[in-house]
Amino acid sequence: MAITSAITNRKGEPSWAAILLGGIAGVLIGLATFLMPGVTAIVLLILIAAWSIMTGLAQIVAAIRLRKEITGEWLLVLAGIISVACGVFLVARPAVGALAVTLYIGTYAIALGVVLLLLSLRLRAWGRRHASATPLSTATR
């Protein structure tokens, strides 16, 4: 979704490259994990941590670039910080048991999901305000 969004909105999206980078990183790490079933738990943790850190950094960059375009960009920064913190934690504690890692990843996913859901509601409201303020041109009707 991030890759498609970045490519289709690249002309109107100043931070499309950061969104694209996050999407590509997610796909590459997902493919690497899928294609290497014999990967040890430690290596898998490092792959997940790297994905989490790259995604978080991309979210923070996107928020900084969008700060003049949207309100509530702090939610995207918070999502990025949560992602980076999860990745750093996994790198710092790779020997933690698989059950504990599953708990941490689940907690991360829930926290990130809540923050991104809040952001999506703010962006939806922003989009409605701006869509009603800008009449459609005859070319787009």
Beta strands, then each sheet from edge to edge (+ up, - down):
end
